[in-house]
């Protein structure tokens, strides 16, 4: 598994259409078509995509996110920068968790200052500007990567609703 595999699987969930095309998804995510193709192959092999490579195996993916993500793709908050809100600083968690700390993906187009969180994939901050559902899913995933126990618990509950 590579970080872009998680991004791709979340995008497939946000599209919610089994007729999605690799070319369109590659453009939306700022990836090359070959990266998407390789990611699909890895995700099929790992059992996170169905054998046709079009549908996310939801229970397996939730298990991976809940129990493996923070170990495979760990992240610690970095210096304060301007960026795009993530984790508990973005919807849907910002309404449920009050914190004086903000977490952001570093980005010149961002509107919030906070501790930097390196996104799973470099093009993720730009991709979420075009897809609010993907932004929410990635923010929840970041809460699993950097959050405390309470934040992770709320995030997994929200992910289960959306996936």
C-alpha positions as protocol buffer text, in pm:
chain_id: "A"
residue {
  index: 1
  type: UNK
  ca { x: 0 y: 0 z: 0 }
}
residue {
  index: 2
  type: UNK
  ca { x: 104 y: 354 z: -76 }
}
residue {
  index: 3
  type: UNK
  ca { x: -55 y: 675 z: 54 }
}
residue {
  index: 4
  type: UNK
  ca { x: -211 y: 753 z: -284 }
}
residue {
  index: 5
  type: UNK
  ca { x: -402 y: 424 z: -258 }
}
residue {
  index: 6
  type: UNK
  ca { x: -595 y: 566 z: 39 }
}
residue {
  index: 7
  type: UNK
  ca { x: -663 y: 886 z: -154 }
}
residue {
  index: 8
  type: UNK
  ca { x: -789 y: 689 z: -454 }
}
residue {
  index: 9
  type: UNK
  ca { x: -1016 y: 468 z: -242 }
}
residue {
  index: 10
  type: UNK
  ca { x: -1163 y: 774 z: -70 }
}
residue {
  index: 11
  type: UNK
  ca { x: -1221 y: 939 z: -409 }
}
residue {
  index: 12
  type: UNK
  ca { x: -1402 y: 628 z: -535 }
}
residue {
  index: 13
  type: UNK
  ca { x: -1624 y: 644 z: -227 }
}
residue {
  index: 14
  type: UNK
  ca { x: -1694 y: 1015 z: -280 }
}
residue {
  index: 15
  type: UNK
  ca { x: -1784 y: 951 z: -648 }
}
residue {
  index: 16
  type: UNK
  ca { x: -2024 y: 670 z: -550 }
}
residue {
  index: 17
  type: UNK
  ca { x: -2055 y: 544 z: -908 }
}
residue {
  index: 18
  type: UNK
  ca { x: -1914 y: 209 z: -1023 }
}
residue {
  index: 19
  type: UNK
  ca { x: -1879 y: 338 z: -1378 }
}
residue {
  index: 20
  type: UNK
  ca { x: -1595 y: 576 z: -1284 }
}
residue {
  index: 21
  type: UNK
  ca { x: -1307 y: 610 z: -1529 }
}
residue {
  index: 22
  type: UNK
  ca { x: -939 y: 609 z: -1434 }
}
residue {
  index: 23
  type: UNK
  ca { x: -863 y: 909 z: -1655 }
}
residue {
  index: 24
  type: UNK
  ca { x: -1124 y: 1128 z: -1485 }
}
residue {
  index: 25
  type: UNK
  ca { x: -1016 y: 1021 z: -1137 }
}
residue {
  index: 26
  type: UNK
  ca { x: -650 y: 1083 z: -1223 }
}
residue {
  index: 27
  type: UNK
  ca { x: -732 y: 1437 z: -1335 }
}
residue {
  index: 28
  type: UNK
  ca { x: -945 y: 1505 z: -1027 }
}
residue {
  index: 29
  type: UNK
  ca { x: -670 y: 1384 z: -793 }
}
residue {
  index: 30
  type: UNK
  ca { x: -375 y: 1540 z: -973 }
}
residue {
  index: 31
  type: UNK
  ca { x: -221 y: 1197 z: -1038 }
}
residue {
  index: 32
  type: UNK
  ca { x: -100 y: 1036 z: -1355 }
}
residue {
  index: 33
  type: UNK
  ca { x: -319 y: 770 z: -1511 }
}
residue {
  index: 34
  type: UNK
  ca { x: -42 y: 513 z: -1455 }
}
residue {
  index: 35
  type: UNK
  ca { x: -38 y: 598 z: -1082 }
}
residue {
  index: 36
  type: UNK
  ca { x: -412 y: 538 z: -1065 }
}
residue {
  index: 37
  type: UNK
  ca { x: -377 y: 211 z: -1256 }
}
residue {
  index: 38
  type: UNK
  ca { x: -101 y: 88 z: -1024 }
}
residue {
  index: 39
  type: UNK
  ca { x: -301 y: 197 z: -720 }
}
residue {
  index: 40
  type: UNK
  ca { x: -605 y: 5 z: -843 }
}
residue {
  index: 41
  type: UNK
  ca { x: -388 y: -306 z: -888 }
}
residue {
  index: 42
  type: UNK
  ca { x: -244 y: -277 z: -535 }
}
residue {
  index: 43
  type: UNK
  ca { x: -588 y: -218 z: -385 }
}
residue {
  index: 44
  type: UNK
  ca { x: -736 y: -520 z: -566 }
}
residue {
  index: 45
  type: UNK
  ca { x: -445 y: -736 z: -450 }
}
residue {
  index: 46
  type: UNK
  ca { x: -488 y: -623 z: -89 }
}
residue {
  index: 47
  type: UNK
  ca { x: -863 y: -688 z: -98 }
}
residue {
  index: 48
  type: UNK
  ca { x: -966 y: -324 z: -62 }
}
residue {
  index: 49
  type: UNK
  ca { x: -1119 y: -312 z: -412 }
}
residue {
  index: 50
  type: UNK
  ca { x: -1341 y: -574 z: -571 }
}
residue {
  index: 51
  type: UNK
  ca { x: -1187 y: -798 z: -843 }
}
residue {
  index: 52
  type: UNK
  ca { x: -1316 y: -565 z: -1117 }
}
residue {
  index: 53
  type: UNK
  ca { x: -1142 y: -271 z: -950 }
}
residue {
  index: 54
  type: UNK
  ca { x: -1449 y: -49 z: -941 }
}
residue {
  index: 55
  type: UNK
  ca { x: -1601 y: -88 z: -594 }
}
residue {
  index: 56
  type: UNK
  ca { x: -1440 y: -35 z: -252 }
}
residue {
  index: 57
  type: UNK
  ca { x: -1469 y: -330 z: -16 }
}
residue {
  index: 58
  type: UNK
  ca { x: -1612 y: -116 z: 261 }
}
residue {
  index: 59
  type: UNK
  ca { x: -1575 y: -340 z: 567 }
}
residue {
  index: 60
  type: UNK
  ca { x: -1214 y: -425 z: 485 }
}
residue {
  index: 61
  type: UNK
  ca { x: -1134 y: -59 z: 418 }
}
residue {
  index: 62
  type: UNK
  ca { x: -1289 y: 55 z: 747 }
}
residue {
  index: 63
  type: UNK
  ca { x: -1090 y: -213 z: 932 }
}
residue {
  index: 64
  type: UNK
  ca { x: -770 y: -94 z: 766 }
}
residue {
  index: 65
  type: UNK
  ca { x: -842 y: 270 z: 848 }
}
residue {
  index: 66
  type: UNK
  ca { x: -942 y: 197 z: 1207 }
}
residue {
  index: 67
  type: UNK
  ca { x: -663 y: -41 z: 1302 }
}
residue {
  index: 68
  type: UNK
  ca { x: -376 y: 4 z: 1058 }
}
residue {
  index: 69
  type: UNK
  ca { x: -364 y: 353 z: 914 }
}
residue {
  index: 70
  type: UNK
  ca { x: -192 y: 530 z: 1203 }
}
residue {
  index: 71
  type: UNK
  ca { x: 85 y: 268 z: 1199 }
}
residue {
  index: 72
  type: UNK
  ca { x: 136 y: 255 z: 824 }
}
residue {
  index: 73
  type: UNK
  ca { x: 110 y: 630 z: 756 }
}
residue {
  index: 74
  type: UNK
  ca { x: 189 y: 802 z: 1089 }
}
residue {
  index: 75
  type: UNK
  ca { x: 198 y: 1179 z: 1118 }
}
residue {
  index: 76
  type: UNK
  ca { x: 294 y: 1428 z: 1386 }
}
residue {
  index: 77
  type: UNK
  ca { x: 183 y: 1791 z: 1373 }
}
residue {
  index: 78
  type: UNK
  ca { x: 453 y: 2026 z: 1246 }
}
residue {
  index: 79
  type: UNK
  ca { x: 518 y: 2402 z: 1253 }
}
residue {
  index: 80
  type: UNK
  ca { x: 240 y: 2661 z: 1225 }
}
residue {
  index: 81
  type: UNK
  ca { x: 164 y: 2750 z: 863 }
}
residue {
  index: 82
  type: UNK
  ca { x: -123 y: 2876 z: 650 }
}
residue {
  index: 83
  type: UNK
  ca { x: -325 y: 2602 z: 486 }
}
residue {
  index: 84
  type: UNK
  ca { x: -643 y: 2406 z: 429 }
}
residue {
  index: 85
  type: UNK
  ca { x: -814 y: 2275 z: 745 }
}
residue {
  index: 86
  type: UNK
  ca { x: -792 y: 1904 z: 822 }
}
residue {
  index: 87
  type: UNK
  ca { x: -855 y: 1661 z: 1108 }
}
residue {
  index: 88
  type: UNK
  ca { x: -1066 y: 1823 z: 1384 }
}
residue {
  index: 89
  type: UNK
  ca { x: -1025 y: 2169 z: 1225 }
}
residue {
  index: 90
  type: UNK
  ca { x: -1239 y: 2072 z: 923 }
}
residue {
  index: 91
  type: UNK
  ca { x: -1596 y: 1954 z: 881 }
}
residue {
  index: 92
  type: UNK
  ca { x: -1746 y: 1736 z: 1016 }
}
residue {
  index: 93
  type: UNK
  ca { x: -1530 y: 1722 z: 1330 }
}
residue {
  index: 94
  type: UNK
  ca { x: -1495 y: 2097 z: 1386 }
}
residue {
  index: 95
  type: UNK
  ca { x: -1856 y: 2107 z: 1508 }
}
residue {
  index: 96
  type: UNK
  ca { x: -1801 y: 1817 z: 1749 }
}
residue {
  index: 97
  type: UNK
  ca { x: -1453 y: 1888 z: 1883 }
}
residue {
  index: 98
  type: UNK
  ca { x: -1356 y: 2227 z: 2023 }
}
residue {
  index: 99
  type: UNK
  ca { x: -982 y: 2290 z: 2027 }
}
residue {
  index: 100
  type: UNK
  ca { x: -752 y: 2589 z: 2044 }
}
residue {
  index: 101
  type: UNK
  ca { x: -514 y: 2408 z: 1804 }
}
residue {
  index: 102
  type: UNK
  ca { x: -580 y: 2399 z: 1432 }
}
residue {
  index: 103
  type: UNK
  ca { x: -441 y: 2141 z: 1192 }
}
residue {
  index: 104
  type: UNK
  ca { x: -387 y: 2229 z: 825 }
}
residue {
  index: 105
  type: UNK
  ca { x: -237 y: 2094 z: 506 }
}
residue {
  index: 106
  type: UNK
  ca { x: 20 y: 2355 z: 402 }
}
residue {
  index: 107
  type: UNK
  ca { x: -118 y: 2549 z: 107 }
}
residue {
  index: 108
  type: UNK
  ca { x: -91 y: 2900 z: -29 }
}
residue {
  index: 109
  type: UNK
  ca { x: -462 y: 2891 z: -105 }
}
residue {
  index: 110
  type: UNK
  ca { x: -547 y: 2805 z: 255 }
}
residue {
  index: 111
  type: UNK
  ca { x: -740 y: 3038 z: 482 }
}
residue {
  index: 112
  type: UNK
  ca { x: -646 y: 2905 z: 825 }
}
residue {
  index: 113
  type: UNK
  ca { x: -325 y: 2908 z: 1028 }
}
residue {
  index: 114
  type: UNK
  ca { x: -243 y: 2596 z: 1221 }
}
residue {
  index: 115
  type: UNK
  ca { x: 2 y: 2316 z: 1282 }
}
residue {
  index: 116
  type: UNK
  ca { x: 101 y: 2155 z: 955 }
}
residue {
  index: 117
  type: UNK
  ca { x: -6 y: 1802 z: 871 }
}
residue {
  index: 118
  type: UNK
  ca { x: 163 y: 1646 z: 570 }
}
residue {
  index: 119
  type: UNK
  ca { x: -119 y: 1516 z: 349 }
}
residue {
  index: 120
  type: UNK
  ca { x: -129 y: 1151 z: 245 }
}
residue {
  index: 121
  type: UNK
  ca { x: -49 y: 1259 z: -110 }
}
residue {
  index: 122
  type: UNK
  ca { x: 95 y: 1587 z: -234 }
}
residue {
  index: 123
  type: UNK
  ca { x: -200 y: 1674 z: -459 }
}
residue {
  index: 124
  type: UNK
  ca { x: -465 y: 1608 z: -192 }
}
residue {
  index: 125
  type: UNK
  ca { x: -504 y: 1974 z: -81 }
}
residue {
  index: 126
  type: UNK
  ca { x: -582 y: 2083 z: -437 }
}
residue {
  index: 127
  type: UNK
  ca { x: -810 y: 1783 z: -499 }
}
residue {
  index: 128
  type: UNK
  ca { x: -1030 y: 1860 z: -198 }
}
residue {
  index: 129
  type: UNK
  ca { x: -1096 y: 2213 z: -322 }
}
residue {
  index: 130
  type: UNK
  ca { x: -1303 y: 2054 z: -601 }
}
residue {
  index: 131
  type: UNK
  ca { x: -1472 y: 1783 z: -393 }
}
residue {
  index: 132
  type: UNK
  ca { x: -1619 y: 1863 z: -52 }
}
residue {
  index: 133
  type: UNK
  ca { x: -1706 y: 1498 z: 21 }
}
residue {
  index: 134
  type: UNK
  ca { x: -1344 y: 1398 z: -41 }
}
residue {
  index: 135
  type: UNK
  ca { x: -1230 y: 1682 z: 189 }
}
residue {
  index: 136
  type: UNK
  ca { x: -1446 y: 1551 z: 471 }
}
residue {
  index: 137
  type: UNK
  ca { x: -1325 y: 1193 z: 420 }
}
residue {
  index: 138
  type: UNK
  ca { x: -958 y: 1298 z: 414 }
}
residue {
  index: 139
  type: UNK
  ca { x: -1003 y: 1518 z: 722 }
}
residue {
  index: 140
  type: UNK
  ca { x: -1154 y: 1222 z: 908 }
}
residue {
  index: 141
  type: UNK
  ca { x: -864 y: 1002 z: 795 }
}
residue {
  index: 142
  type: UNK
  ca { x: -619 y: 1263 z: 924 }
}
residue {
  index: 143
  type: UNK
  ca { x: -800 y: 1258 z: 1259 }
}
residue {
  index: 144
  type: UNK
  ca { x: -720 y: 886 z: 1271 }
}
residue {
  index: 145
  type: UNK
  ca { x: -355 y: 962 z: 1189 }
}
residue {
  index: 146
  type: UNK
  ca { x: -296 y: 1246 z: 1439 }
}
residue {
  index: 147
  type: UNK
  ca { x: -590 y: 1253 z: 1678 }
}
residue {
  index: 148
  type: UNK
  ca { x: -616 y: 1150 z: 2037 }
}
residue {
  index: 149
  type: UNK
  ca { x: -836 y: 857 z: 2140 }
}
residue {
  index: 150
  type: UNK
  ca { x: -1158 y: 1061 z: 2158 }
}
residue {
  index: 151
  type: UNK
  ca { x: -1097 y: 1224 z: 1819 }
}
residue {
  index: 152
  type: UNK
  ca { x: -1017 y: 887 z: 1659 }
}
residue {
  index: 153
  type: UNK
  ca { x: -1335 y: 736 z: 1805 }
}
residue {
  index: 154
  type: UNK
  ca { x: -1554 y: 1015 z: 1667 }
}
residue {
  index: 155
  type: UNK
  ca { x: -1370 y: 1004 z: 1333 }
}
residue {
  index: 156
  type: UNK
  ca { x: -1423 y: 630 z: 1285 }
}
residue {
  index: 157
  type: UNK
  ca { x: -1793 y: 670 z: 1369 }
}
residue {
  index: 158
  type: UNK
  ca { x: -1823 y: 945 z: 1107 }
}
residue {
  index: 159
  type: UNK
  ca { x: -1628 y: 741 z: 852 }
}
residue {
  index: 160
  type: UNK
  ca { x: -1859 y: 443 z: 902 }
}
residue {
  index: 161
  type: UNK
  ca { x: -2158 y: 670 z: 827 }
}
residue {
  index: 162
  type: UNK
  ca { x: -1998 y: 794 z: 505 }
}
residue {
  index: 163
  type: UNK
  ca { x: -1840 y: 473 z: 377 }
}
